[in-house]
């Protein structure tokens, strides 16, 4: 796409159940508990969410990630609220291992697109939770990709804010979206394009011959 002249890339996905794998990845990579990063996904109730948390905890434990999680998690007084303590430096080897153990193919694909786009020095607009999780993996592999990331919107999913904070990104929009499928990215890309045109095409006072009087 870049060879065809595109200078702004958006990433999104279509999938079922990938808020679970995303939560597991964020928990392991950001040192948070499963409860702190797990939301209601497609609209499950509180009982189903507790089951979802238990599944993620089991996945982390079975794959040998629970111990590392406990050692790296910042101190927090409430398990369900993310900590604002400083994070550890990214470790690419850990990111690949975590992706292989609890990630999904689409998340790895998104990470690859982001790495490739950043290598070409082009910006990438992230959609919601799953896209941002892919960006988080890419960031752990190559921290400089953060310079090319644009957060489209703030999802209602709990783990999304934690991942955005880790990446140091403030979302452009807050529409309480949970659809995915690149919808938030599509909305934000128009905003980014408009901002670029304002910066490059709107004349300054001197260029427009606007007088002080």
PyMOL commands that set and color helices and strands:
alter all, ss='L'
color gray80, all
select helices_A, chain A and resi 18-30+34-37+46-62+66-72+92-102+105-119+129-141+143-148+158-167+183-201
alter helices_A, ss='H'
color red, helices_A
select strands_A, chain A and resi 8-11+123-126+149-151
alter strands_A, ss='S'
color yellow, strands_A
deselect
rebuild
show_as cartoon
